[in-house]
Amino acid sequence: MLSNKPVNPSRDIVQASVGAFFVRIYGGNSFTTKKPTRWEFRQILEETGFVAELREAIMIGEFRPLMSLTGRNAGL
């Protein structure tokens, strides 16, 4: 899970609700850049090893313009 919100509040919110569905939770201060760059997603995919190809990954979010731009930048 990747949010542009700070990592600690993001973790608290996600773990209190749907945390069982995520193996990693990152916030806007977890990396040197924020969405819509592609680097955060690529690092998460590498760390988890769940996705062999970027075309197999999906992105779910609440703000369509940011999701679209971030997904496109990441090659998803």
C-alpha positions as CSV (number, residue, x, y, z in Angstrom):
1,M,0.0,0.0,0.0
2,L,1.3,3.4,-0.9
3,S,-0.1,6.7,0.2
4,N,1.2,10.3,-0.2
5,K,0.1,10.8,3.5
6,P,2.8,10.3,6.1
7,V,3.6,6.7,6.8
8,N,2.7,6.4,10.5
9,P,-0.9,7.7,10.2
10,S,-1.3,5.6,7.0
11,R,-0.1,2.5,8.7
12,D,-2.4,3.1,11.7
13,I,-5.5,3.6,9.4
14,V,-4.8,0.6,7.2
15,Q,-3.8,-1.8,9.9
16,A,-7.0,-0.9,11.9
17,S,-9.2,-1.7,8.9
18,V,-7.8,-3.7,5.9
19,G,-4.3,-4.3,7.0
20,A,-4.5,-8.1,6.5
21,F,-4.6,-7.5,2.8
22,F,-1.3,-5.7,2.6
23,V,2.2,-7.0,3.1
24,R,3.8,-3.5,3.0
25,I,2.5,-0.1,3.9
26,Y,4.3,3.0,2.8
27,G,3.6,6.7,3.2
28,G,4.6,9.9,1.5
29,N,7.7,10.2,3.7
30,S,8.9,6.6,3.0
31,F,10.7,7.5,-0.2
32,T,12.5,10.6,-1.5
33,T,9.8,11.1,-4.1
34,K,6.0,10.8,-4.1
35,K,3.3,9.7,-6.5
36,P,2.9,10.2,-9.4
37,T,6.5,9.1,-9.9
38,R,7.1,5.4,-10.8
39,W,10.0,4.5,-8.5
40,E,7.9,3.8,-5.4
41,F,5.8,1.2,-7.1
42,R,8.7,-0.5,-8.8
43,Q,10.5,-0.8,-5.4
44,I,7.4,-2.2,-3.8
45,L,7.0,-4.8,-6.6
46,E,10.7,-5.8,-6.3
47,E,10.5,-6.1,-2.5
48,T,7.4,-8.3,-2.5
49,G,8.3,-10.4,-5.5
50,F,4.5,-10.8,-6.2
51,V,4.6,-9.5,-9.7
52,A,7.0,-10.7,-12.3
53,E,5.8,-8.3,-15.0
54,L,4.6,-4.8,-14.6
55,R,1.6,-5.5,-16.8
56,E,0.4,-8.0,-14.2
57,A,0.1,-5.3,-11.5
58,I,-3.0,-3.3,-10.8
59,M,-3.5,0.0,-8.9
60,I,-6.5,0.8,-6.8
61,G,-7.1,4.3,-5.4
62,E,-9.6,7.0,-4.7
63,F,-8.4,9.9,-7.0
64,R,-8.6,8.9,-10.6
65,P,-6.4,11.5,-12.2
66,L,-3.5,10.7,-9.8
67,M,-4.0,7.0,-10.2
68,S,-4.0,7.2,-14.0
69,L,-0.8,9.3,-14.1
70,T,1.0,7.2,-11.5
71,G,0.0,4.0,-13.1
72,R,1.1,5.2,-16.5
73,N,4.4,6.5,-15.1
74,A,5.1,3.2,-13.4
75,G,4.3,1.2,-16.6
76,L,1.3,-0.6,-15.0
